[in-house]
Amino acid sequence: MTIVLDDDLVKEAVELTGIDSKRELVREALKVLIETRKRKNLLDFVQRRPALWPPHILRWLGANITFSALEKADRNQGKKGLWLKMLDRIGFGIRI
């Protein structure tokens, strides 16, 4: 693979860094680019607002609603309520 470098940029980079080899200049430029990207990604992550509710609370809520619906179905001779019917429709069907 051939990479063509702008000679003016190479001269300026040599003056700034003191690195004479084009290969070393490219390697150093890639290191700086990757470190900058990592820092930017980290800052984006840190600046994001947290979720209103942690997902484990939602899992707990869904599980408890399902357990309650199963207990109700047991008391009603296996008749499924609205929650269990909805779970069946979306593919999370529970056999009673």
C-alpha positions as CSV (number, residue, x, y, z in Angstrom):
1,M,0.0,0.0,0.0
2,T,1.4,3.4,-1.0
3,I,0.7,6.5,1.0
4,V,1.6,9.9,-0.6
5,L,2.5,12.6,1.9
6,D,2.4,16.3,1.4
7,D,6.1,17.5,1.4
8,D,5.3,20.8,3.1
9,L,3.5,19.0,5.9
10,V,6.4,16.6,6.3
11,K,8.9,19.4,6.5
12,E,6.8,21.2,9.1
13,A,6.4,18.0,11.1
14,V,10.2,17.4,11.1
15,E,10.7,20.9,12.4
16,L,8.2,20.5,15.2
17,T,9.1,17.0,16.3
18,G,12.7,16.5,15.3
19,I,11.8,13.1,13.7
20,D,13.6,12.6,10.4
21,S,12.0,9.4,9.1
22,K,8.6,9.6,7.3
23,R,7.8,6.2,8.7
24,E,8.4,7.4,12.3
25,L,6.4,10.6,11.6
26,V,3.4,8.6,10.4
27,R,3.7,6.2,13.3
28,E,3.7,9.1,15.8
29,A,0.8,10.9,14.0
30,L,-1.3,7.7,14.2
31,K,-0.5,7.4,18.0
32,V,-1.6,10.9,18.6
33,L,-4.7,10.4,16.5
34,I,-5.7,7.2,18.4
35,E,-5.0,8.8,21.8
36,T,-7.1,11.9,20.9
37,R,-10.0,9.6,19.7
38,K,-9.8,7.6,22.9
39,R,-9.9,10.8,25.1
40,K,-12.8,12.2,23.0
41,N,-14.8,9.0,23.3
42,L,-14.1,8.9,27.1
43,L,-15.3,12.5,27.4
44,D,-18.4,11.8,25.4
45,F,-19.1,8.9,27.7
46,V,-18.5,10.9,30.9
47,Q,-20.6,13.8,29.7
48,R,-23.7,11.7,28.9
49,R,-26.5,11.8,31.4
50,P,-27.1,8.6,33.3
51,A,-30.3,6.6,32.6
52,L,-33.2,7.6,34.7
53,W,-33.6,4.1,36.1
54,P,-30.9,1.5,36.2
55,P,-31.9,-1.5,34.0
56,H,-31.9,-4.0,36.9
57,I,-34.8,-2.1,38.4
58,L,-36.8,-2.6,35.2
59,R,-35.9,-6.3,35.1
60,W,-37.0,-6.7,38.7
61,L,-40.3,-4.9,38.0
62,G,-40.9,-7.1,34.9
63,A,-40.1,-10.3,36.8
64,N,-42.4,-9.4,39.7
65,I,-45.3,-8.4,37.5
66,T,-44.8,-11.8,35.7
67,F,-44.7,-13.7,39.0
68,S,-47.8,-12.0,40.2
69,A,-49.6,-12.7,36.9
70,L,-48.6,-16.4,37.1
71,E,-49.9,-16.6,40.7
72,K,-53.2,-15.0,39.6
73,A,-53.4,-17.5,36.6
74,D,-52.9,-20.4,39.1
75,R,-55.8,-19.1,41.2
76,N,-58.0,-18.8,38.1
77,Q,-57.5,-22.4,36.8
78,G,-54.8,-21.4,34.4
79,K,-56.7,-18.5,32.7
80,K,-54.0,-16.0,31.5
81,G,-54.4,-12.4,32.2
82,L,-53.5,-9.4,30.0
83,W,-49.8,-9.4,31.0
84,L,-49.2,-13.1,30.2
85,K,-51.1,-12.8,26.9
86,M,-48.9,-9.8,26.0
87,L,-45.8,-11.9,26.8
88,D,-47.1,-14.7,24.6
89,R,-47.6,-12.3,21.7
90,I,-44.1,-10.9,21.9
91,G,-42.5,-14.3,22.1
92,F,-41.8,-14.6,25.8
93,G,-44.7,-17.1,26.3
94,I,-44.8,-19.0,29.6
95,R,-46.5,-22.4,29.6
96,I,-48.8,-22.9,32.6
